[in-house]
Amino acid sequence: MSTETGLQGFQRRHLRALANPLNALVQVGDSGATEAVIRAIDAALRDHELIKVRMHQPEDKHGLAEALAERSGAELCGVVGHTVILFRRNPERPRIRIPER
């Protein structure tokens, strides 16, 4: 499914396309990646596998996006504006099929 470093480019593209109609489930405020935000992201990923996270005017949006992905154990699929797309497969009930080549 993926390389040692995570998802391949075409897989990220597929997930970004699936995320297009989704609304952001988690909002990150001025405090950044707090424990409460990470818990909310963890719960949303457990329930949905693919989520959008909205950041409120971050100083370094790519750095914050990488921190959110790392701390939640998710794959960073992309950053569009101030919105981060994260994916983490549910080990018990996987819902999203990742394309293979």
C-alpha positions as CSV (number, residue, x, y, z in Angstrom):
1,M,0.0,0.0,0.0
2,S,2.6,2.6,0.9
3,T,6.3,3.1,1.1
4,E,8.4,3.2,4.3
5,T,8.0,6.9,4.3
6,G,4.2,6.8,4.0
7,L,1.8,7.3,1.1
8,Q,2.9,7.7,-2.4
9,G,2.0,10.8,-4.4
10,F,-0.9,9.2,-6.4
11,Q,-2.3,7.9,-3.1
12,R,-2.2,11.3,-1.5
13,R,-3.9,12.8,-4.6
14,H,-6.7,10.2,-4.4
15,L,-7.2,11.0,-0.7
16,R,-7.3,14.7,-1.4
17,A,-10.0,14.2,-4.0
18,L,-12.0,12.1,-1.5
19,A,-11.6,14.9,1.1
20,N,-12.8,17.7,-1.3
21,P,-16.5,17.6,-0.3
22,L,-15.8,17.1,3.4
23,N,-16.2,19.8,6.1
24,A,-13.5,20.5,8.7
25,L,-14.2,18.4,11.8
26,V,-11.5,20.0,14.0
27,Q,-10.6,23.7,14.5
28,V,-7.1,24.7,15.6
29,G,-7.1,28.0,17.4
30,D,-4.3,30.5,18.3
31,S,-3.0,28.1,20.9
32,G,-1.9,25.6,18.2
33,A,-1.5,21.9,18.6
34,T,-2.7,21.5,22.2
35,E,-3.4,18.1,23.8
36,A,-7.2,18.8,23.5
37,V,-6.8,19.4,19.7
38,I,-4.7,16.2,19.3
39,R,-7.4,14.2,21.2
40,A,-10.1,15.7,19.0
41,I,-8.1,14.8,15.9
42,D,-7.4,11.3,17.2
43,A,-11.2,10.7,17.8
44,A,-12.1,12.1,14.4
45,L,-9.6,9.9,12.6
46,R,-10.7,6.9,14.5
47,D,-14.3,7.5,13.4
48,H,-13.7,8.8,9.8
49,E,-10.1,7.8,8.7
50,L,-10.0,10.9,6.5
51,I,-10.5,14.4,8.0
52,K,-10.0,18.0,7.4
53,V,-8.5,20.3,10.1
54,R,-9.0,24.0,9.9
55,M,-6.1,26.2,11.3
56,H,-6.8,29.8,12.4
57,Q,-4.1,32.0,11.0
58,P,-1.0,29.9,11.8
59,E,2.4,31.5,11.6
60,D,3.8,28.4,9.9
61,K,1.0,26.4,8.5
62,H,3.2,23.7,7.0
63,G,5.1,23.2,10.2
64,L,1.8,23.0,12.2
65,A,0.3,20.6,9.7
66,E,3.4,18.3,10.0
67,A,3.2,18.5,13.8
68,L,-0.5,17.6,13.8
69,A,0.1,14.6,11.6
70,E,3.1,13.4,13.6
71,R,1.4,13.8,17.0
72,S,-1.8,12.1,15.8
73,G,0.0,9.3,14.0
74,A,-1.7,10.3,10.7
75,E,-0.5,10.8,7.2
76,L,-0.4,14.4,5.9
77,C,-2.2,14.3,2.6
78,G,-2.0,18.0,1.9
79,V,-2.5,21.6,3.0
80,V,-5.0,23.7,1.1
81,G,-5.2,27.3,2.3
82,H,-5.5,27.0,6.1
83,T,-7.0,23.5,5.9
84,V,-5.0,20.3,6.6
85,I,-6.1,16.9,5.2
86,L,-5.1,13.9,7.4
87,F,-5.5,10.2,6.9
88,R,-5.1,7.3,9.3
89,R,-6.4,3.9,8.5
90,N,-8.7,2.3,11.1
91,P,-7.1,-1.1,11.9
92,E,-10.3,-2.7,12.9
93,R,-12.8,-1.3,10.3
94,P,-11.0,0.2,7.3
95,R,-13.4,2.1,5.1
96,I,-11.3,3.9,2.5
97,R,-9.6,1.9,-0.2
98,I,-6.2,3.2,-1.1
99,P,-5.3,2.6,-4.8
100,E,-2.3,0.4,-5.6
101,R,0.1,0.5,-8.6
